[in-house]
């Protein structure tokens, strides 16, 4: 699926969920689709270069909306090492 087709699909799904498609959200969607970002902070830094008015809260809100809609899944997140926690207790 092309990036444009993915964009259209995401925008359609967001609209179905009652979300407006703003220029800031489009910038963020494009960054998420084009780049492999490992964190919201990384998305924010890339987006801020394109549009300095985009705040960190905007990034977190959109990521949450995309997750709730099942359009994005976080991966490579911090994980608790249960064995290390058990041995230090």
DSSP file (Angstrom, degrees, kcal/mol; ACC not computed):
  #  RESIDUE AA STRUCTURE BP1 BP2  ACC     N-H-->O    O-->H-N    N-H-->O    O-->H-N    TCO  KAPPA ALPHA  PHI   PSI    X-CA   Y-CA   Z-CA
    1    1 A X              0   0    0      0, 0.0     5,-0.0     0, 0.0     0, 0.0   0.000 360.0 360.0 360.0 132.0    0.0    0.0    0.0
    2    2 A X     >  -     0   0    0      1,-0.1     4,-2.4     4,-0.0     5,-0.2  -0.240 360.0-110.8 -71.8 163.0    1.4    3.4   -1.0
    3    3 A X  H  > S+     0   0    0      1,-0.2     4,-2.7     2,-0.2     5,-0.1   0.889 120.0  53.1 -61.1 -39.6    2.0    6.2    1.6
    4    4 A X  H  > S+     0   0    0      2,-0.2     4,-2.4     1,-0.2    -1,-0.2   0.901 109.2  48.0 -63.6 -41.1   -0.8    8.2   -0.1
    5    5 A X  H  > S+     0   0    0      2,-0.2     4,-2.4     1,-0.2    -2,-0.2   0.896 112.0  49.6 -66.5 -40.0   -3.2    5.2    0.3
    6    6 A X  H  X S+     0   0    0     -4,-2.4     4,-2.8     2,-0.2    -2,-0.2   0.911 109.8  52.2 -63.9 -41.9   -2.2    4.8    3.9
    7    7 A X  H  X S+     0   0    0     -4,-2.7     4,-2.8     1,-0.2     5,-0.2   0.945 110.6  47.1 -57.1 -50.1   -2.8    8.5    4.5
    8    8 A X  H  X S+     0   0    0     -4,-2.4     4,-2.6     1,-0.2    -1,-0.2   0.907 112.2  50.3 -60.3 -43.1   -6.3    8.3    3.0
    9    9 A X  H  X S+     0   0    0     -4,-2.4     4,-2.5     2,-0.2    -1,-0.2   0.938 112.3  46.3 -61.3 -47.9   -7.1    5.2    5.1
   10   10 A X  H  X S+     0   0    0     -4,-2.8     4,-2.7     1,-0.2     5,-0.2   0.924 113.0  49.5 -62.5 -44.5   -5.9    6.8    8.3
   11   11 A X  H  X S+     0   0    0     -4,-2.8     4,-2.5    -5,-0.2    -1,-0.2   0.917 111.3  49.6 -61.7 -42.7   -7.8   10.1    7.6
   12   12 A X  H  X S+     0   0    0     -4,-2.6     4,-2.2    -5,-0.2    -1,-0.2   0.921 112.3  47.6 -61.1 -44.3  -11.0    8.1    6.8
   13   13 A X  H  X S+     0   0    0     -4,-2.5     4,-1.4     2,-0.2    -2,-0.2   0.896 111.4  50.4 -65.7 -40.1  -10.7    6.1   10.0
   14   14 A X  H  <>S+     0   0    0     -4,-2.7     5,-2.7     1,-0.2     3,-0.2   0.918 110.3  49.7 -63.7 -42.5  -10.0    9.2   12.1
   15   15 A X  H ><5S+     0   0    0     -4,-2.5     3,-1.9     1,-0.2    -2,-0.2   0.903 106.7  55.4 -62.5 -40.2  -13.0   11.0   10.6
   16   16 A X  H 3<5S+     0   0    0     -4,-2.2    -1,-0.2     1,-0.3    -2,-0.2   0.837 106.9  51.6 -59.5 -32.1  -15.2    7.9   11.3
   17   17 A X  T 3<5S-     0   0    0     -4,-1.4    -1,-0.3    -3,-0.2    -2,-0.2   0.288 126.1-103.5 -89.0   9.7  -14.1    8.3   15.0
   18   18 A X  T < 5S+     0   0    0     -3,-1.9     2,-0.3     1,-0.3    -3,-0.2   0.669  73.1 142.8  82.3  17.3  -15.1   11.9   15.0
   19   19 A X      < -     0   0    0     -5,-2.7    -1,-0.3    -6,-0.1     2,-0.2  -0.715  46.8-130.2 -94.7 141.4  -11.6   13.4   14.7
   20   20 A X        -     0   0    0     -2,-0.3     2,-0.9     1,-0.0     5,-0.0  -0.598  17.0-129.9 -81.7 149.8  -10.9   16.5   12.7
   21   21 A X        -     0   0    0     -2,-0.2     2,-0.2     4,-0.1    -1,-0.0  -0.864  35.0-178.7-102.9 100.9   -7.9   16.3   10.3
   22   22 A X     >  -     0   0    0     -2,-0.9     4,-2.1     1,-0.1     5,-0.1  -0.485  41.7-109.3 -94.9 167.4   -5.8   19.4   11.0
   23   23 A X  H  > S+     0   0    0      1,-0.2     4,-2.1     2,-0.2     5,-0.1   0.875 120.8  52.8 -64.5 -35.3   -2.6   20.5    9.3
   24   24 A X  H  > S+     0   0    0      1,-0.2     4,-2.3     2,-0.2    -1,-0.2   0.916 108.3  49.4 -65.5 -42.1   -0.7   19.6   12.4
   25   25 A X  H  > S+     0   0    0      1,-0.2     4,-2.8     2,-0.2    -1,-0.2   0.876 109.0  53.3 -64.2 -36.0   -2.2   16.1   12.5
   26   26 A X  H  X S+     0   0    0     -4,-2.1     4,-2.6     2,-0.2    -1,-0.2   0.914 107.6  50.6 -65.1 -41.7   -1.3   15.7    8.8
   27   27 A X  H  X S+     0   0    0     -4,-2.1     4,-2.2     2,-0.2    -2,-0.2   0.943 113.5  45.7 -58.6 -47.4    2.3   16.6    9.5
   28   28 A X  H  X S+     0   0    0     -4,-2.3     4,-2.7     2,-0.2    -2,-0.2   0.909 111.8  50.8 -64.3 -43.3    2.4   14.0   12.3
   29   29 A X  H  X S+     0   0    0     -4,-2.8     4,-2.5     1,-0.2    -1,-0.2   0.921 110.4  50.3 -60.3 -44.0    0.7   11.3   10.2
   30   30 A X  H  X S+     0   0    0     -4,-2.6     4,-2.4     1,-0.2     5,-0.3   0.907 111.1  48.4 -61.8 -42.0    3.2   11.9    7.4
   31   31 A X  H  X S+     0   0    0     -4,-2.2     4,-2.6     1,-0.2    -2,-0.2   0.928 112.1  48.6 -64.2 -44.4    6.1   11.6    9.8
   32   32 A X  H  < S+     0   0    0     -4,-2.7     5,-0.2     1,-0.2    -2,-0.2   0.893 115.6  44.5 -63.4 -39.3    4.8    8.4   11.3
   33   33 A X  H  < S+     0   0    0     -4,-2.5    -1,-0.2    -5,-0.2    -2,-0.2   0.860 120.7  38.0 -73.6 -35.4    4.2    6.9    7.9
   34   34 A X  H  < S+     0   0    0     -4,-2.4     2,-0.3    -5,-0.2    -2,-0.2   0.798 116.4  45.3 -89.5 -29.3    7.5    7.9    6.3
   35   35 A X  S  < S-     0   0    0     -4,-2.6     2,-1.0    -5,-0.3    -1,-0.1  -0.866  75.4-125.6-119.0 148.7    9.9    7.5    9.2
   36   36 A X        -     0   0    0     -2,-0.3     2,-0.4    -3,-0.0    -4,-0.1  -0.817  36.7-174.5 -89.4 104.9   10.4    4.7   11.8
   37   37 A X        -     0   0    0     -2,-1.0     3,-0.1    -5,-0.2    -2,-0.0  -0.854  20.2-162.5-104.6 135.0   10.2    6.6   15.0
   38   38 A X  S    S+     0   0    0     -2,-0.4     2,-0.3     1,-0.1    -1,-0.1   0.550  71.6  17.5 -93.8  -7.4   10.8    4.8   18.3
   39   39 A X  S  > S-     0   0    0      1,-0.1     4,-1.9    38,-0.1     5,-0.1  -0.987  73.5-110.3-157.0 163.4    9.2    7.4   20.6
   40   40 A X  H  > S+     0   0    0     -2,-0.3     4,-2.8     1,-0.2     5,-0.1   0.845 117.9  59.0 -63.6 -33.7    6.8   10.3   20.8
   41   41 A X  H  > S+     0   0    0      2,-0.2     4,-2.5     1,-0.2    -1,-0.2   0.901 104.5  49.1 -63.7 -40.2    9.8   12.5   21.5
   42   42 A X  H  > S+     0   0    0      2,-0.2     4,-2.1     1,-0.2    -1,-0.2   0.912 111.3  49.3 -65.3 -42.6   11.4   11.5   18.2
   43   43 A X  H  X S+     0   0    0     -4,-1.9     4,-2.8     1,-0.2     5,-0.2   0.928 110.9  51.8 -59.7 -44.8    8.1   12.2   16.3
   44   44 A X  H  X S+     0   0    0     -4,-2.8     4,-2.9     1,-0.2    -2,-0.2   0.928 108.3  49.4 -58.7 -48.6    8.0   15.6   18.1
   45   45 A X  H  X S+     0   0    0     -4,-2.5     4,-0.9     1,-0.2    -1,-0.2   0.897 114.5  44.9 -61.2 -41.1   11.5   16.6   17.1
   46   46 A X  H  X S+     0   0    0     -4,-2.1     4,-0.9     1,-0.2     3,-0.4   0.913 115.4  47.2 -68.6 -41.6   10.9   15.7   13.5
   47   47 A X  H >X S+     0   0    0     -4,-2.8     4,-3.2     1,-0.2     3,-0.7   0.878 105.0  60.0 -67.1 -38.0    7.5   17.5   13.4
   48   48 A X  H 3< S+     0   0    0     -4,-2.9    -1,-0.2     1,-0.3    -2,-0.2   0.782 100.2  56.4 -63.6 -27.3    8.9   20.6   15.1
   49   49 A X  H 3< S+     0   0    0     -4,-0.9    -1,-0.3    -3,-0.4     3,-0.2   0.827 114.6  38.9 -70.3 -31.9   11.3   21.0   12.2
   50   50 A X  H << S+     0   0    0     -4,-0.9     2,-0.3    -3,-0.7    -2,-0.2   0.888 137.5  10.8 -83.0 -43.7    8.4   21.1    9.8
   51   51 A X    ><  -     0   0    0     -4,-3.2     3,-2.0    -5,-0.1    -1,-0.3  -0.864  61.5-164.7-141.5 100.8    6.0   23.1   12.0
   52   52 A X  T 3  S+     0   0    0     -2,-0.3    -4,-0.1     1,-0.3    -1,-0.1   0.608  85.9  69.9 -64.6 -10.2    7.3   24.8   15.1
   53   53 A X  T 3  S+     0   0    0      2,-0.1     2,-0.4    -5,-0.0    -1,-0.3   0.582  73.5 104.1 -83.2  -8.5    3.8   25.3   16.4
   54   54 A X    <   -     0   0    0     -3,-2.0     2,-0.2    -7,-0.2    -3,-0.1  -0.615  60.3-157.5 -76.1 125.1    3.4   21.5   17.0
   55   55 A X     >  -     0   0    0     -2,-0.4     4,-1.5     1,-0.1     3,-0.3  -0.563  28.9-110.4-100.4 166.0    3.7   20.8   20.7
   56   56 A X  H  > S+     0   0    0      1,-0.2     4,-2.4     2,-0.2     5,-0.2   0.869 117.7  58.1 -61.2 -38.0    4.5   17.6   22.6
   57   57 A X  H  > S+     0   0    0      1,-0.2     4,-2.6     2,-0.2    -1,-0.2   0.865 102.3  54.7 -62.4 -35.4    1.0   17.3   23.9
   58   58 A X  H  > S+     0   0    0     -3,-0.3     4,-2.4     2,-0.2    -1,-0.2   0.904 108.2  49.1 -63.4 -41.4   -0.3   17.3   20.3
   59   59 A X  H  X S+     0   0    0     -4,-1.5     4,-2.6     2,-0.2     5,-0.2   0.951 112.4  46.9 -62.9 -49.7    2.0   14.4   19.5
   60   60 A X  H  X S+     0   0    0     -4,-2.4     4,-2.4     1,-0.2    -2,-0.2   0.901 112.0  51.0 -61.0 -41.4    0.9   12.4   22.5
   61   61 A X  H  X S+     0   0    0     -4,-2.6     4,-2.5     2,-0.2    -1,-0.2   0.937 112.2  45.7 -62.4 -45.6   -2.8   13.1   21.8
   62   62 A X  H  X S+     0   0    0     -4,-2.4     4,-2.9     2,-0.2     5,-0.2   0.917 112.1  50.6 -66.3 -41.8   -2.6   11.9   18.2
   63   63 A X  H  X S+     0   0    0     -4,-2.6     4,-2.5     1,-0.2    -1,-0.2   0.917 111.8  48.9 -60.7 -42.0   -0.6    8.8   19.1
   64   64 A X  H  X S+     0   0    0     -4,-2.4     4,-2.9    -5,-0.2    -2,-0.2   0.923 111.6  48.9 -62.5 -44.9   -3.2    8.0   21.7
   65   65 A X  H  X S+     0   0    0     -4,-2.5     4,-1.8     1,-0.2    -2,-0.2   0.923 112.6  48.1 -60.7 -44.7   -6.0    8.5   19.2
   66   66 A X  H  <>S+     0   0    0     -4,-2.9     5,-2.8     2,-0.2     6,-1.0   0.885 113.3  47.9 -64.9 -38.8   -4.3    6.3   16.6
   67   67 A X  H ><5S+     0   0    0     -4,-2.5     3,-1.5    -5,-0.2    -2,-0.2   0.935 110.7  50.4 -66.4 -46.0   -3.7    3.6   19.2
   68   68 A X  H 3<5S+     0   0    0     -4,-2.9    -2,-0.2     1,-0.3    -1,-0.2   0.836 110.7  50.1 -61.8 -32.2   -7.3    3.7   20.4
   69   69 A X  T 3<5S-     0   0    0     -4,-1.8    -1,-0.3    -5,-0.2    -2,-0.2   0.504 115.0-118.2 -83.2  -4.3   -8.5    3.4   16.8
   70   70 A X  T < 5S+     0   0    0     -3,-1.5    -3,-0.2    -4,-0.3    -2,-0.1   0.712  82.1 119.1  76.1  20.2   -6.2    0.4   16.2
   71   71 A X  S   <S+     0   0    0     -5,-2.8     2,-0.3    -6,-0.2    -4,-0.2   0.627  73.0  29.6 -93.8 -15.2   -4.2    2.3   13.6
   72   72 A X        -     0   0    0     -6,-1.0     2,-0.4    -9,-0.1    -2,-0.2  -0.993  62.0-159.7-144.4 148.4   -0.9    2.2   15.3
   73   73 A X        -     0   0    0     -2,-0.3     2,-0.2    -3,-0.1    -6,-0.0  -0.997  21.4-127.9-130.4 131.2    0.9   -0.1   17.7
   74   74 A X        +     0   0    0     -2,-0.4     2,-0.3     2,-0.0     3,-0.1  -0.553  32.9 176.2 -75.4 139.9    3.8    0.9   19.9
   75   75 A X        +     0   0    0     -2,-0.2    -2,-0.0     1,-0.1     0, 0.0  -0.927  54.8  34.5-137.7 164.8    6.8   -1.4   19.7
   76   76 A X  S    S+     0   0    0     -2,-0.3    -1,-0.1     1,-0.2     2,-0.1   0.891  80.7 157.3  56.9  42.3   10.2   -1.3   21.2
   77   77 A X        -     0   0    0     -3,-0.1    -1,-0.2     1,-0.1     2,-0.1  -0.448  52.3 -79.3 -90.0 168.2    8.9    0.3   24.3
   78   78 A X        -     0   0    0     -2,-0.1     2,-0.4     1,-0.0    -1,-0.1  -0.441  50.5-164.3 -65.2 139.1   10.6    0.1   27.7
   79   79 A X        -     0   0    0     -2,-0.1     2,-0.4    -3,-0.1    -1,-0.0  -0.968  20.7-116.6-126.9 144.7   10.0   -3.2   29.4
   80   80 A X        -     0   0    0     -2,-0.4     2,-1.1     1,-0.1     3,-0.1  -0.646  21.0-136.9 -78.9 131.3   10.4   -4.1   33.1
   81   81 A X     >  -     0   0    0     -2,-0.4     4,-2.1     1,-0.2     5,-0.2  -0.777  19.7-170.3 -88.6  97.9   13.1   -6.7   33.6
   82   82 A X  H  > S+     0   0    0     -2,-1.1     4,-2.1     1,-0.2    -1,-0.2   0.833  81.1  55.0 -62.3 -35.5   11.2   -8.9   36.2
   83   83 A X  H  > S+     0   0    0      2,-0.2     4,-1.9     1,-0.2    -1,-0.2   0.921 109.7  45.8 -65.9 -42.9   14.3  -11.0   37.0
   84   84 A X  H  > S+     0   0    0      1,-0.2     4,-1.4     2,-0.2    -2,-0.2   0.884 112.8  51.0 -67.2 -37.6   16.4   -8.0   37.8
   85   85 A X  H  X S+     0   0    0     -4,-2.1     4,-0.7     1,-0.2    -1,-0.2   0.884 110.4  49.8 -66.2 -37.8   13.6   -6.5   39.9
   86   86 A X  H  < S+     0   0    0     -4,-2.1     3,-0.4     1,-0.2    -2,-0.2   0.869 110.9  48.1 -69.8 -37.1   13.2   -9.7   41.9
   87   87 A X  H  < S+     0   0    0     -4,-1.9    -1,-0.2     1,-0.2    -2,-0.2   0.759 109.9  52.0 -77.3 -23.5   16.9  -10.1   42.6
   88   88 A X  H  <        0   0    0     -4,-1.4    -1,-0.2     1,-0.2    -2,-0.2   0.616 360.0 360.0 -86.4 -11.6   17.3   -6.5   43.8
   89   89 A X     <        0   0    0     -4,-0.7    -1,-0.2    -3,-0.4    -2,-0.1   0.470 360.0 360.0 -81.9 360.0   14.4   -6.8   46.3
